[in-house]
Amino acid sequence: MTSTIAPAVPGSVGDGPGPAGPPRGAKLVKMLPLAPSIVLMLVFLAGPILYCLYAAFTNMALTGTGAAEVEFIGLDNFRKAFGSNAFINSIWLTLVFTLISAIIGQNTLGLGLALLMRRSTKLVRSLVGTAVIGAWVLPEVVAAYLLSAFLNSDGTLNVILEKVGLNGQDWLYGAPIIAVSIANIWRGTAFSMLVYSAALSEIPKEIEESAEMDGAAGSRRLWWVTLPMISRAILTNLMLITLQTLSVFGLIYAMTRGGPGTKSQTLPLYMYEQAFSFSQIGYGTAIALVMLAIGAVFSLIYLRGLNSEAA
């Protein structure tokens, strides 16, 4: 008696793996619409980064020998930087500027304004929001000139100080790093205010009411209830405003140009001076990489805090 053996059906039980996925060609066809985006990222993002890494280890310049013949010089640019008092001074001023204007100024004032707007009337919220966000949307150069007029020897700040019996000064010359820090606080606080306003709006009112009934009111409720509940927003805001402040150039350049002398010459201004005023592109790029490393250190600190909060 003969038996008929049915042909195996792909994907049936006992036949091993199921049907193969779409051929590789079909996958490539699906990725074709992404090709322009990938090419643009490689050209305008990865390309400049790789070129900067290359330039930082060369004697590249706009004029002179470095322009005629670019040579690989290893770590000489970095040795030159860390052996320069002007470079060390720029790092110090950058950290002071970031601490005063971002970590203390924008962060604290932004939180205070967010708390104020949360408990104030609609009219107050509208007025405060318009004033703060108006400073944020101003072009950087316009904001710089407004604050220069406010802080100079005949400016509004000194007039106010004299009215209350205090002696004024020309802040742009006597305390330039403080002056540019005040300007950056005034211009950038709106971002922190918006971040904290969004975070505070997500706190359930029931929790705050329970805390108040348990005796935690005012500053105690803020410290033990509100701040722990928005801790992730605090770390995120600190990371973003720190990175933004580390790269501030136009505001300081328009107000003081890094002066008088080098009293307000932060790393972005020092990098610009070396690369474009003195034509040392390789050296300026090495300074930019140091600035990138400083930003990466701050980012890792904040990200570690965010990870510990998530754990």
C-alpha angles and dihedrals in degrees: 000000000000122000127207117229112211115224115256115262113220112245095021122133113286096017096106121234120020125243115315119255123254114303119266091251091060091052091052090050090054090052094051094092088058094052097089091051092048092049092049092050091050093048101041102028113024093032098059091043092054091044091052091050089053095045093050090065096048138070091243113162141165093236138018128021094338091058095047097045123012112209133188108245101172116215096347093111091054093046089051091050097050090045092055120094090205091057093048089048090052092052091050093048091047091054092046091048091049094046096048101038103033115019095037106018110037094030097049097038092045091053092047093051092047091053091047094050092047093060101032133089124272091255093055091046091052094048096045094043092050093049096046098041090043089062090049096053095048114109110261095243092050091050090049094054092046091053091044089057090046095049105037124104094272095035132123095262093060091046089055092047092050090050090059094044100261127127116246129209140191097273094190090063104025098044108006098162089053090048095053090043090056090049092051091048091051093048101040106037092091092072093055091045092055093046093051093043089057092046094048092049089062095057109103111241090221091067093052092046091051091049091050091050089052090056099262102130135149115353093001092058091046093051100040103031115017102041096046090051093053096037093117091052089050093053093044092049092047091052094050098045092044092054091045093049094048089062099044108134114142096054094053094039093053093047105041109351085228094302172164081075103317099321093121100024104130122184097273090054093045090049091050092049094051096043102042109014094043094027094230100140095168093050092045091051091051089055089050090055090052089052089050090052091052090052090049091053091052090047093052091051093051094042091052089053090050091050092050090051090052093049 
